[in-house]
Amino acid sequence: MSSRSNAPLVSIIPTLQDNYAYLIVDSESKEAAVVDPVEPEKVLVALKDHQLSLDSLKFVLTTHHHRDHAGGNAKMVDLVSDITVVGGRGDKVLAVTQEVSQDDQLKLGSLRIHVLQTPCHTRAHVLYLVSSDATECACLFTGDTLFSAGCGRFFEGTADQMYDALCRKISALPDNTKVYCGHEYTISNLNFATAVEPGNEHVRTQLEWAISQREQGLPTVPSTVGDEKKFNPFMRVDQASVAKFVGLGEGADPVQVMSELRKAKDNWGLGAHGLTQTPRI
């Protein structure tokens, strides 16, 4: 957990093969919320580790309906009968009791939870921006919209929607906003980013750091919005180097670059651009 006074306290909960859930605690009220608790038993351990009771849990914050994120919701309701299960409006989230849309607000003790709607990976995917009046540093829980150095597949949406999510909504947040994503895909994503921009020193440095973290059994989250803009190719689709990788010229429409870049990532390992790693996301 972070030790910064009055800032949102965040515990990382590894789940399944490579998912992350997150326990969020308001240090003043000791009220808590959990993001995408697919394995509720691990949430109980995190609560116990921080001397919190089940009654402290007020919200399940679900980013989207996929089972590896929402699959634990029903059991969370069984464990905490009056908990509010939050999900994007129309996203058909399991056990949802409160649907939210762009700019909706929730309160967790002294913390504010601001909803950003980012349809594309699913039709009503949402992010949760958690902040406190006592600190300028906010925490953004991005599910499968934004990964460190990558983004989710466009299962139910378009390149324009992902461009809006990454390059308008998220990019507009303060650079020190911490990014807590839904999966540990960082090394794979950075390997792809290296192919996209072989001259980008930020990519090289981040890849070395990520490899070191994983060798020690440590997560590569959180990153920050400012850092993602330096090494995440999906947040750099306005750069000539990224457009060149997908065969487009300088000044190309960044939405078209986004579309072609996601196609290249989808085909990674199938011979596109000389890449050989098996695609996963």
C-alpha positions as CSV (number, residue, x, y, z in Angstrom):
1,M,0.0,0.0,0.0
2,S,1.0,3.6,-0.6
3,S,1.9,5.4,2.6
4,R,1.1,8.9,1.4
5,S,-1.2,10.6,3.9
6,N,-4.8,11.0,2.7
7,A,-4.0,9.7,-0.8
8,P,-6.0,6.7,-2.0
9,L,-4.4,3.6,-0.6
10,V,-4.1,0.9,-3.2
11,S,-3.2,-2.8,-2.7
12,I,-2.4,-4.9,-5.8
13,I,-4.1,-8.3,-5.8
14,P,-2.7,-10.7,-8.5
15,T,-5.5,-13.0,-9.7
16,L,-5.8,-15.9,-12.2
17,Q,-2.9,-16.2,-14.6
18,D,-2.0,-12.6,-15.2
19,N,-5.0,-10.4,-14.0
20,Y,-4.9,-7.7,-11.3
21,A,-7.6,-6.8,-8.9
22,Y,-7.2,-3.8,-6.6
23,L,-8.2,-2.9,-3.1
24,I,-8.8,0.8,-2.6
25,V,-8.9,2.2,1.0
26,D,-9.8,5.7,2.2
27,S,-7.3,6.3,5.0
28,E,-9.6,8.6,6.9
29,S,-12.9,6.5,7.0
30,K,-11.3,3.1,6.4
31,E,-14.0,2.5,3.8
32,A,-12.9,0.3,0.9
33,A,-13.7,-0.6,-2.6
34,V,-12.4,-3.4,-4.8
35,V,-11.8,-3.3,-8.6
36,D,-12.5,-6.5,-10.6
37,P,-12.4,-9.0,-7.7
38,V,-12.5,-12.2,-9.8
39,E,-11.0,-14.2,-6.9
40,P,-12.9,-13.0,-3.8
41,E,-10.8,-15.2,-1.4
42,K,-7.8,-13.1,-2.3
43,V,-9.8,-9.9,-1.4
44,L,-10.4,-11.3,2.0
45,V,-6.7,-11.9,2.5
46,A,-6.0,-8.3,1.5
47,L,-8.6,-7.0,3.9
48,K,-7.1,-9.1,6.7
49,D,-3.6,-7.9,5.9
50,H,-4.7,-4.4,6.5
51,Q,-6.9,-5.1,9.5
52,L,-10.1,-4.3,7.7
53,S,-13.4,-6.0,8.1
54,L,-15.8,-7.2,5.3
55,D,-18.1,-4.4,6.5
56,S,-15.6,-1.8,5.3
57,L,-16.2,-2.9,1.7
58,K,-18.7,-0.5,0.0
59,F,-18.2,-1.0,-3.7
60,V,-17.2,-3.6,-6.3
61,L,-16.0,-1.4,-9.2
62,T,-16.2,-3.5,-12.4
63,T,-14.4,-2.2,-15.5
64,H,-16.2,-4.5,-17.9
65,H,-18.3,-7.6,-18.2
66,H,-15.6,-10.2,-19.2
67,R,-15.6,-13.1,-16.8
68,D,-11.9,-12.6,-15.8
69,H,-12.9,-9.3,-14.4
70,A,-16.6,-9.7,-13.3
71,G,-16.6,-13.4,-12.5
72,G,-16.3,-12.9,-8.8
73,N,-19.1,-10.3,-8.4
74,A,-21.8,-12.7,-7.3
75,K,-19.6,-14.2,-4.6
76,M,-18.7,-10.7,-3.4
77,V,-22.4,-10.1,-3.0
78,D,-22.8,-13.3,-1.0
79,L,-20.0,-12.2,1.3
80,V,-21.1,-8.6,1.7
81,S,-24.9,-8.5,1.2
82,D,-25.2,-4.7,1.1
83,I,-22.2,-4.0,-1.2
84,T,-22.9,-1.9,-4.3
85,V,-21.7,-3.6,-7.6
86,V,-20.9,-0.9,-10.1
87,G,-20.6,-1.4,-13.9
88,G,-20.9,0.5,-17.1
89,R,-24.4,1.2,-18.3
90,G,-25.5,-1.4,-20.7
91,D,-22.4,-3.6,-20.3
92,K,-24.3,-6.5,-18.8
93,V,-22.0,-6.8,-15.8
94,L,-22.7,-9.8,-13.5
95,A,-24.6,-9.0,-10.3
96,V,-24.5,-5.2,-11.1
97,T,-26.7,-3.0,-8.8
98,Q,-25.6,0.4,-10.1
99,E,-24.8,1.3,-13.7
100,V,-22.7,4.3,-14.4
101,S,-21.7,6.4,-17.4
102,Q,-19.3,9.2,-18.3
103,D,-18.7,11.7,-15.5
104,D,-20.8,9.9,-12.9
105,Q,-19.4,10.3,-9.4
106,L,-19.2,8.0,-6.4
107,K,-18.0,8.7,-2.9
108,L,-15.8,6.4,-0.8
109,G,-15.3,8.2,2.5
110,S,-13.2,11.3,1.7
111,L,-12.3,9.9,-1.8
112,R,-14.0,10.8,-5.1
113,I,-14.5,8.2,-7.7
114,H,-15.0,9.7,-11.2
115,V,-16.2,7.5,-14.0
116,L,-14.7,7.7,-17.5
117,Q,-16.6,5.7,-20.2
118,T,-14.3,4.1,-22.7
119,P,-16.2,1.9,-25.1
120,C,-14.2,-0.2,-27.5
121,H,-12.9,-3.3,-25.8
122,T,-16.5,-3.8,-24.7
123,R,-19.4,-1.5,-25.6
124,A,-19.7,0.1,-22.2
125,H,-16.2,-0.3,-20.6
126,V,-15.5,2.2,-17.8
127,L,-12.5,3.4,-15.9
128,Y,-12.4,4.7,-12.4
129,L,-10.4,7.8,-11.4
130,V,-10.0,7.9,-7.7
131,S,-8.7,11.0,-6.0
132,S,-8.7,13.0,-2.8
133,D,-8.9,16.7,-2.0
134,A,-5.8,16.2,0.1
135,T,-3.5,15.1,-2.7
136,E,-2.9,16.1,-6.3
137,C,-2.0,12.5,-7.3
138,A,-5.0,10.4,-8.5
139,C,-5.2,6.7,-9.3
140,L,-6.8,5.5,-12.6
141,F,-8.1,1.9,-12.9
142,T,-8.1,1.1,-16.5
143,G,-9.3,-2.5,-16.9
144,D,-8.6,-3.7,-20.4
145,T,-8.7,-0.3,-22.1
146,L,-5.2,0.8,-21.3
147,F,-2.4,-1.6,-20.4
148,S,1.1,-0.5,-19.6
149,A,2.6,0.0,-23.0
150,G,-0.5,-1.3,-24.7
151,C,-4.2,-1.4,-25.0
152,G,-7.0,-4.0,-25.3
153,R,-8.4,-5.5,-28.4
154,F,-11.3,-3.7,-30.2
155,F,-13.8,-6.5,-29.5
156,E,-16.9,-4.3,-29.5
157,G,-15.8,-1.0,-30.8
158,T,-13.7,1.1,-33.2
159,A,-10.3,2.7,-33.5
160,D,-11.9,6.1,-33.2
161,Q,-13.3,5.0,-29.8
162,M,-10.0,3.8,-28.6
163,Y,-8.3,7.0,-29.8
164,D,-10.8,9.0,-27.9
165,A,-10.2,6.9,-24.7
166,L,-6.4,6.9,-24.9
167,C,-5.5,10.1,-26.7
168,R,-8.2,12.5,-25.5
169,K,-9.6,11.3,-22.1
170,I,-6.6,9.6,-20.5
171,S,-3.9,11.8,-22.1
172,A,-5.7,14.9,-20.8
173,L,-5.2,13.7,-17.2
174,P,-2.2,15.0,-15.1
175,D,1.0,13.3,-16.0
176,N,1.5,12.0,-12.4
177,T,-1.9,10.1,-12.5
178,K,-1.1,6.5,-11.5
179,V,-2.3,3.9,-13.9
180,Y,-3.5,0.5,-12.6
181,C,-4.3,-1.8,-15.5
182,G,-6.1,-5.1,-15.6
183,H,-3.3,-7.4,-16.7
184,E,0.4,-8.0,-16.4
185,Y,1.2,-7.8,-20.1
186,T,4.0,-5.2,-19.8
187,I,6.9,-7.1,-21.2
188,S,5.0,-8.4,-24.2
189,N,3.7,-5.0,-24.9
190,L,7.1,-3.4,-24.6
191,N,8.6,-6.0,-27.0
192,F,6.0,-4.9,-29.5
193,A,6.7,-1.2,-28.7
194,T,10.4,-1.9,-29.4
195,A,9.5,-3.2,-32.9
196,V,7.3,-0.1,-33.5
197,E,9.8,2.5,-32.3
198,P,13.3,0.9,-32.2
199,G,14.9,4.2,-31.5
200,N,12.7,5.1,-28.5
201,E,15.0,5.1,-25.5
202,H,12.0,5.3,-23.1
203,V,10.8,1.9,-24.4
204,R,14.2,0.4,-24.0
205,T,14.6,1.7,-20.5
206,Q,11.1,0.6,-19.4
207,L,11.6,-2.9,-20.9
208,E,14.8,-3.4,-18.9
209,W,13.0,-2.2,-15.7
210,A,10.0,-4.4,-16.4
211,I,12.2,-7.5,-17.0
212,S,13.9,-6.8,-13.7
213,Q,10.6,-6.4,-11.8
214,R,9.2,-9.7,-13.1
215,E,12.4,-11.6,-12.4
216,Q,11.9,-10.6,-8.8
217,G,8.3,-11.6,-8.8
218,L,7.2,-8.0,-8.6
219,P,4.4,-6.3,-10.6
220,T,5.0,-3.6,-13.3
221,V,2.1,-1.6,-12.1
222,P,1.4,1.2,-11.5
223,S,2.8,3.3,-14.3
224,T,1.8,6.9,-14.9
225,V,-0.1,8.8,-17.6
226,G,3.1,10.8,-18.4
227,D,5.2,7.7,-18.7
228,E,2.7,5.9,-20.9
229,K,2.8,8.9,-23.3
230,K,6.5,8.3,-23.7
231,F,6.6,4.5,-24.4
232,N,3.1,3.3,-25.2
233,P,2.7,3.2,-29.0
234,F,-1.1,3.4,-28.8
235,M,-0.8,6.7,-27.0
236,R,1.8,7.9,-29.6
237,V,-0.3,7.4,-32.8
238,D,0.3,11.1,-33.7
239,Q,4.1,10.4,-34.0
240,A,5.7,10.0,-37.4
241,S,7.7,7.0,-36.1
242,V,4.5,5.1,-35.2
243,A,2.8,6.0,-38.5
244,K,5.8,4.8,-40.4
245,F,5.7,1.4,-38.7
246,V,2.2,0.8,-40.1
247,G,3.1,2.1,-43.6
248,L,1.6,5.6,-43.3
249,G,3.3,8.9,-43.9
250,E,4.0,11.8,-41.6
251,G,0.8,13.7,-40.9
252,A,-1.4,10.6,-41.2
253,D,-4.7,10.5,-39.5
254,P,-4.0,9.3,-36.0
255,V,-7.2,7.3,-35.9
256,Q,-6.1,5.4,-39.0
257,V,-2.7,4.8,-37.4
258,M,-4.5,3.5,-34.3
259,S,-6.5,1.1,-36.5
260,E,-3.5,-0.2,-38.3
261,L,-1.4,-0.4,-35.2
262,R,-4.0,-2.6,-33.5
263,K,-4.2,-4.8,-36.5
264,A,-0.4,-5.2,-36.4
265,K,-0.6,-6.1,-32.7
266,D,-3.5,-8.6,-33.4
267,N,-1.3,-10.3,-36.0
268,W,1.8,-10.3,-34.0
269,G,3.3,-13.8,-34.3
270,L,1.6,-14.4,-37.6
271,G,4.4,-13.0,-39.7
272,A,3.3,-9.3,-39.8
273,H,6.2,-6.9,-39.7
274,G,8.7,-9.7,-39.1
275,L,7.4,-10.3,-35.6
276,T,7.5,-13.7,-34.1
277,Q,5.9,-13.6,-30.6
278,T,2.6,-15.3,-30.1
279,P,-0.2,-12.7,-29.8
280,R,-2.1,-12.7,-26.5
281,I,-4.1,-9.5,-26.2
